[in-house]
Amino acid sequence: MRLKIKKCTQTIFSLFFFLTACSPAAVTAVNIESQPQPLPVTSTSPPLTSTSAPPTETYTPPHIETPTATSSATAIPTVDSLRATVTADLLSCRYGPGSEYLYLFALKKGAVIELIGRTDGNSWLLINNGPQRCWVHSKFLDISGDQQLLKIMYPAEDGYKLPVSPYYVRTTILNAVRKEADKITVDWIHIPVSPGDYEDADMFQYIIEVWRCEDGQILFEPLVSNYPLITFVDEAGCTSASHGRVYVQDKHGYAGPAEIPWPGR
């Protein structure tokens, strides 16, 4: 039995050797087909070493209606003038918006006047009296309308200007210091005014205009002095900055102003 298996095996190897020797091309084809073949490259992606920019897509956003921008702060409307009637027996009309400015003339009770402006910070109003303009206090008037609708004329670039004195020069501020949290002291160079240039015995030589903070609001206050020194209150808590200036006053008008360098806190 073993002899027969051995003979059969030899016969098979002999046959395989004969086929190999007679048909080499066939053996070669078998060997090639038996090796694993690489898959064909089908990707269109650029090589990793490529320096070209990556492909981009154009995105068109959908159309969105843009709301019209509106301001959160509504502008306050103004009027060119208001009519008013004088309620005081005699009402002084002055060159500046305060009781210590130079006197121009007086208005009688019942006089009808035209108001054309106001100050930024107090209750004095500018009236039009032909070629002349002067200031009166609103508490002595019966006004047809809201005085806050009048245009701010003082201080203003295109507003009212104090008459200029041709005889004196403006002063120079020496110091402006905050000695206490809510108090400011200002001093300046003294400019002597001749006694003959006083409007009357009660005239003050200096007008100190301050826009100061009080109770969270900026108030305009014309202060006066016959000496080159003054102290006043300026609190914290206002959104607008406080400021001020000094005029030299004589019966012909005003020299200045000298701006006060406002001290910080």
Residue pairs with C-beta under 8 A, 6 or more apart in sequence:
19 26
20 27
46 52
76 148
76 149
77 149
78 149
78 150
78 151
79 145
79 149
79 150
79 151
80 116
80 151
81 114
81 115
81 116
81 128
81 150
82 114
82 115
82 143
82 144
82 145
82 147
82 149
82 150
83 112
83 113
83 114
83 115
83 143
83 144
83 145
84 112
84 113
84 114
84 115
84 125
84 127
84 141
84 142
84 143
84 144
85 110
85 111
85 112
85 113
85 141
85 142
86 107
86 108
86 109
86 110
86 111
86 113
86 136
86 140
86 141
87 109
87 140
87 141
87 142
88 109
88 140
89 108
89 109
90 106
90 107
90 108
90 109
91 106
91 107
91 108
91 109
91 111
91 136
91 137
91 140
91 141
92 99
92 103
92 105
92 106
92 136
93 103
93 104
93 105
93 106
93 107
93 127
93 129
93 134
93 135
93 136
94 101
94 102
94 103
94 104
94 134
94 135
94 136
95 101
95 102
95 103
95 104
95 134
95 135
95 162
95 163
95 253
96 102
96 135
96 154
96 162
96 207
96 222
96 254
97 119
97 122
97 124
97 126
97 135
97 154
97 220
97 222
98 122
98 124
98 135
98 207
98 222
99 137
100 204
100 207
100 222
100 224
101 135
101 162
101 207
101 222
101 249
102 163
102 199
102 203
102 249
102 251
102 253
103 199
104 132
104 134
105 129
105 134
107 113
107 136
113 127
113 128
113 129
113 136
113 141
114 127
114 128
115 125
115 126
115 127
115 128
115 141
115 143
115 147
115 150
116 126
116 127
116 128
116 133
116 150
116 151
116 153
117 125
117 126
117 150
117 151
117 152
117 153
117 154
117 159
117 160
118 124
118 125
118 126
118 147
118 148
118 150
118 151
118 152
118 153
118 154
119 152
119 153
119 154
119 220
120 152
120 154
120 155
120 156
120 211
120 218
120 220
121 211
121 218
121 219
121 220
121 221
122 219
122 220
122 221
123 137
123 138
123 139
123 147
124 135
124 136
124 137
124 138
125 135
125 136
125 137
125 138
125 141
125 147
125 150
126 133
126 134
126 135
126 153
126 154
126 160
127 133
127 134
127 135
127 136
133 160
138 147
151 159
152 159
153 159
153 160
154 160
162 247
162 253
162 254
163 252
163 253
163 254
164 253
164 254
164 255
165 248
165 249
165 250
165 252
165 253
165 254
165 255
166 252
166 253
167 197
167 250
167 252
167 255
168 191
168 193
168 197
168 248
168 250
168 255
169 191
169 248
169 255
170 191
170 246
170 247
170 248
170 255
170 256
170 257
170 258
171 188
171 189
171 190
171 191
171 206
171 228
171 246
171 248
171 255
171 256
171 258
172 188
172 189
172 258
173 186
173 187
173 188
173 246
173 258
173 259
173 260
173 261
174 187
174 188
174 189
174 228
175 185
175 186
175 187
176 184
176 185
176 186
176 260
176 261
176 262
176 263
177 184
177 185
177 263
178 184
178 234
178 263
178 264
178 265
179 185
181 236
181 265
182 233
182 234
182 235
182 236
183 231
183 232
183 233
183 234
184 231
184 232
184 233
184 234
184 262
184 263
185 229
185 230
185 231
186 208
186 229
186 230
186 231
186 244
186 246
186 260
187 228
187 229
187 230
188 228
188 229
188 246
188 258
189 228
190 227
190 228
191 205
191 248
191 255
193 205
193 248
193 249
193 250
194 250
197 250
197 251
197 252
198 250
198 251
199 250
199 251
203 249
203 251
204 224
204 225
204 226
204 249
205 225
205 226
205 248
205 249
205 250
206 224
206 225
206 226
206 227
206 228
206 230
206 246
206 247
206 248
206 249
207 222
207 223
207 224
207 246
207 247
207 249
207 254
208 222
208 223
208 224
208 225
208 230
208 232
208 244
208 245
208 246
208 247
209 220
209 221
209 222
209 223
209 244
209 245
209 246
209 247
209 257
210 220
210 221
210 223
210 232
210 234
210 242
210 243
210 244
210 260
211 218
211 219
211 220
211 221
211 240
211 242
211 243
211 244
212 218
212 219
212 221
212 232
212 233
212 234
212 235
212 242
212 244
213 219
213 234
213 235
213 236
213 237
213 238
213 242
214 233
214 234
214 235
215 235
215 237
216 237
216 238
217 238
218 238
218 240
218 242
221 232
223 230
223 232
234 242
236 265
241 262
242 262
243 259
243 260
243 262
244 259
244 260
244 262
245 256
245 257
245 258
245 259
245 260
246 256
246 257
246 258
246 260
247 254
247 255
247 256
247 257
247 258
248 254
248 255
248 256
